[in-house]
Amino acid sequence: MIPIRFSRSSLSDGRWYEYPIRFVLGGVATVFTGVVSSRYGASIGGLFLALPAIFCASATLIEKHEIRRKRKAGLAGERRGREAAALDAAGAALGAIGMLAFAGAFWLLVEISVAAAFIGASLAWLVVSIGAWLVRRKLRLVRRLKTQAAPRSRGAATEDPELRPRTMPWR
């Protein structure tokens, strides 16, 4: 099992102006949610709490970083940039599943205590997010094993790179 690690190297990949962009987009999303909440009520405003404000900026910045890295190596990098952004989107989807668990647990526990609701909801988010990540990882492993075990037919179809299963080199 691959441990989850924190790497500071990705922080140095960013340009100084990318951080204010993320900050501004996050602030705009927060203000938007507050306006919707004050106008239509907290239950409608709550729908926008999970607005992926940071994801929009992050996905484009991740793509740009990967393309820049590949171009330094003398390659085009567009495909790798798209794949890196797609991988980030997959992680965001898993986090969204965890946010559903957070919201459900908080809703169930808030009548007991706000502190208990926050702690319980945070634990629910953590367990569900990690569980979703492990399930995705297991499914990818099973799919990869099936692809490797499948009999390969001879001919031009297997030589065409578009027909071969895609693998991302950094996984």
N, C-alpha and C positions, 0 to 999 in steps of 0.2 A: 504494500500500500504506500502510495506516495504521500509524504506529509505535506500539510499546507504550510507554506512559508511566506514570509514577508520579505520583499526585496526592495531596497532603496534605489536600485539602478533605474527603475522606471521613472522615478522622480526627476532624475537628471536628464531624461530624454525629452522632457517637456520644455517648451519655450516659456519665457516669463509671461507673455500675453495670454497664454492658454488658461492660466489659473484665474485671472479676472473674468474671462469669458464664462468659465464654470460657475464662479461666484455670482455673476450677474444673472445667468440663466436660472440658477437655484433661487435667487432672490425674487426674480420675476414670477417664478412658479409659486413661491410662497405668498407673494402679494396677491396673485390671481386667486389662489385658494382662499385667502382671507376675504377678498371681495365677494367671491361666490358664497362663502359661509355667512357673511353679514347680510347679504341680500336675500338668499334663499334658505338659510338655516344651516345648522351644523350637520344635519344628516346628509344634505346634498353637498355641502362643502367637504365633508369627509371622503366623498368619492374621489376628490381631487388630491387628497393627501399623498397618494401613491403616484402622483404624476411624475413620470420619469424625466424630470428636468435635466438632471446631470447626465443621464444616459445619452440624450441627444448630442450633447457636446462631446462626451467621452467617445462615442462610437466614431464620430468623424475624426477626432484627434488621434485615436488609436490607428485608424486607417492611414492617416497622414504619417504617423511615426513609422509604421511598418514599410510604407512606400519609400520614405526617406532612407531607412536602413538598407533596403534592398538596392536602391539607386547608388548608394555609396559603394556597394559591392559590385556595381556594374550591371544590375538586373533591373527589369521594369518594376516589379513589386506590386502591381495592381491586384493580382490574384491573392497574394499573401495579405495585403491590406484588407481586402474584402473578407477573407477567412478569419483574420484576427478580429474584425468588427463583429462577424457572425458569432465567434466564440464568446465575445463579450455580451452579445445579445442573449446567448444561451444562459450565461451566468445571471443576467438580469431577470430572465424568465424564472430561473430557480429561486432567485431572491424574491420575486413576486409571489411565488407559492408560499414562501416563508412569511411574507407580509400578510397573506390571507390568514395564516395560522395565528399571527400576532393579533390581527384585528378580531378574529373569532374568540381567542382566549381573553383578550382585554374586555370584549363585550360581555363575556360570561362572568368574569371576575370583578368587574368594576363595582358591582353592588356590594361586594364584601369590603373592599378597600382599594383605593387608587394605587397605593404602593404595591399591594399584593397583585393587583391586575397588571401593573407594569412589569414586575418581576416574572410573574407567570407567563405573560405574553412574550417577554423577551426570551425566556427559556423555550417557549413553543416555537418562536421564530428560529432560534438556533438549531433545535432538534429537527424541525421540518426542512430547513434549508440544507443542513448537512445531509440529512436523509435523502433529499431529492438529488443532491450532488452524487451521493454514493450510488443511488439507483441509476442515474444517467451514466455514470462511469461503468457500472456493471453491464448495462445494456449495450454500451459502445464496445466493451470487451467481447461480449457474446456475438455481436454483429461482425466484429473483426475476425473472430475465430470462424464464423460461418463463411465469411468471404474467402478466407484462406483455405478452408476445407472444400469449398465448392470446386468441382472438376472444371478445369479450364479447357475450353474448346480451342482448337487450332484454327488459324486463319487470320484474316485482316481485322476482324472485330476486336481481338485482344491486343492488337498492335496499335489501335487508335487510342491516343491518350485520353480522349474525352469519354471513352467507354470503360476505361479502367477505374476502379474505385479510388476516390481521392483520399489521400492521407496528408495530414498537416505535419510538416517536418519537425515542428517544435513540440509535439506531444510525445 
